[in-house]
Structure formats: structure tokens, C-alpha cells
Amino acid sequence: MVDQAKLETFVGQMLNDLGGAFSVPLVRIGEKFDLYGTLEREGSMNSRELAEMTGLAERYLREWLSAQAASNYLAYDPETGTFSLPPE
């Protein structure tokens, strides 16, 4: 018989591990292209503004920003549609 609590703990750990594994390449992209630094220096912006500042494709930056916000690496303001790097 399966212990439901242990199964839920196992699945939760597995999802955390997978989330971490998927985050590593995105963090490396942010470091390589100085995306975190740009957000830190310039403040909140949307994907179009970040694309203009970095010379990178807006569509890819939109995906990157959204993924970083979903992982809580960046903050997203739905009222302004902007992303920011929290001071922490």
C-alpha cells in the first residue's frame, strides 16, 4: 500500500529538483548577456525596453523574463507590465 504523504513528499522533491535543473540555463543566460545587471542598473522595464537596451530579440527576452518571474528570480508588475530585479 502506498503512503500518500510519502508519495506527495517525493513528488514535491522531484518537482523542486526539476525546477532547479531547468532554471540553471536561464540564470546562465541572464549572467552571460548581463540581463540581471541591466535590470539592476536601469530599473523596471518590459521586454521591448530590455531588447532596446541590450540589442537582443524581444521575443526571447519576453520568454526569459516570464520564466524568471515564474521562478521568483524577478518581480513582475501586472499593472505596468514590467519586470524588475528585487533588491534582495
N, C-alpha and C positions, 0 to 999 in steps of 0.2 A: 504494500500500500504506500502511495506517495504522500509524503508530509507536505501539505500545501504551503506552509510557512517557509520551509526549507527551499521548496521549488521557487517561490516568489523571491527569496533572497538570492538564489542562484541566478535567476533571470535578470534581476536588478543589477547584480555584479557584472554579468555578461554584457548588458547594455551599457553600463558605465565604461567598461573596458573598450567596447567597440566605439563608443563616442569619443573616447580619448585617442584611439588609433586614427579615427577619421579627422580629428582636429589637428594632428601634428602637421600634415602637409599644408593646411590652411594657415597655420601660425608661421610656418617657414616662408610661405608666400608673402605674408604681411611683413615679415622681417626683411626679406630679400628686396622687396620693392619699397621699403620704408613707408608702408601704409600706416602703421601704428604711429610712427614719428610724424607723419604729415597730419594725422588727426590730432595728435598731441599739440603740435605747433599751431595749427590753423583753427582748431575747434570743430564744432559740429558741422557736418555737411552731408549732402546727398551724394548718390553715386555719380551723377553728372558732374558735380563740382569736384569730386575727388579725381575723376577722369581728366578733367581740365588741368588740375594741378600736377598730376603725375604723368600724363601722356599715355595712360593705359586705356584699354577698351572699357567703356561704360558698362556694357552688358556683363562682363566678367566681374567687374567691381561690384555691381549690384548683387550678384550671386555671392561674392565673397563677404560683402558687408552683411547680408541677410544671414548667412551661415554663422558669422562671428557674433551677431546679435542673438541668434537662437542658442548659441553656446555660452552666452553671457560674458563674452570677451569684450563686446562693445555694447553700448546702450543705444536704444532706438527710441526716438520720439515720434509717435504716430501723428501727432498734431502738425509737426513741421516736416515729417518725412526725412528727418536727418539722423545720422549716426554720430556717436561720439565715443571717445576713449575715456572711461571713467578715471578719476584721479588715482584710484587705488591700483 
